[in-house]
Amino acid sequence: MPHATDDGVKHFHNSEPVLLSEIIQDEAGVNYEDFKTLLKLGAIYVDNYRQEKDKWILKNSLFRVHTKPRRFKCDYDWKSLIVFENEFFLVLNKPAGIPSHPSVDNVLEDAMTQTSFVIKIPLYVTHRLDTLTSGLIVYGKKKQFVKDFNVQLMGRGIQKKYVALVESVQSLPKTVTHYMDPSHGTPKKLSLNPVEGWDICKLEILEQRKVSESVSQVKINLLTGRTHQIRAQMSFLNAPIVGDTLYGSKQSFHDKAIALRSCEIAFNFEGQKIKYEISQDFVLNVRIN
């Protein structure tokens, strides 16, 4: 019998050779049109390999089917969102509400893949932005560039600055240090004091200005890059990012977005420091939930 989790992931085996489309329809309970959609999205695996076409499967194979893949809006003018491009890398102004790279259940509806389609060149992941976060992200065109970029990341040679709207008008500290539980899952847990095995998280608040009776705009220099780091640290300071309900926000922002933007990124390329910037201004249109 197939086993399904709450997120729609089903696991099962086959006792005899079978056509992929037939067993997926029978065991996962989807029709043929849904099967084609799941196949196109890359949501079907056999023996941990993503399947790309309908074919005969050997007996005693292990199937994993994401019957409820996450879907994302992709109807952007991706060409217009390219901030810079050369033969080695590309800098994109990623919209909020779309992943920065393919996910386990969707290899099509993400910023990297959609941009690759437009420029007709495969792109490579160098770093990531949260789905709900907008702004600058760098993709590699050459594998050597990706390696060089990763070396800079590990050596903290990449400078990343963000702008955010936060639910606080109290003066925030200039330097913020916490320790993050490395366990999977969200929201991320933080501690003010060192905990064995936990990751250090550091950022600087470069600017802060009041934009309403309950909201400030802050500019942040990210000194370490952990998953959800800015979101978790600002929440710990009782200044959650507007729209970030996962971390305690009481105000709404734009649909499938939080008020956090990667507005500046700088790194070394061919012996020179290069920097890219986009607007730091937000349209403040929030309401209390």
Summary of the structure (lengths in Angstrom):
residues: 289
radius of gyration: 21.5
end to end distance: 43.2
largest distance: 66.5
contacts: 873
relative contact order: 0.12
helix: 19%
strand: 34%
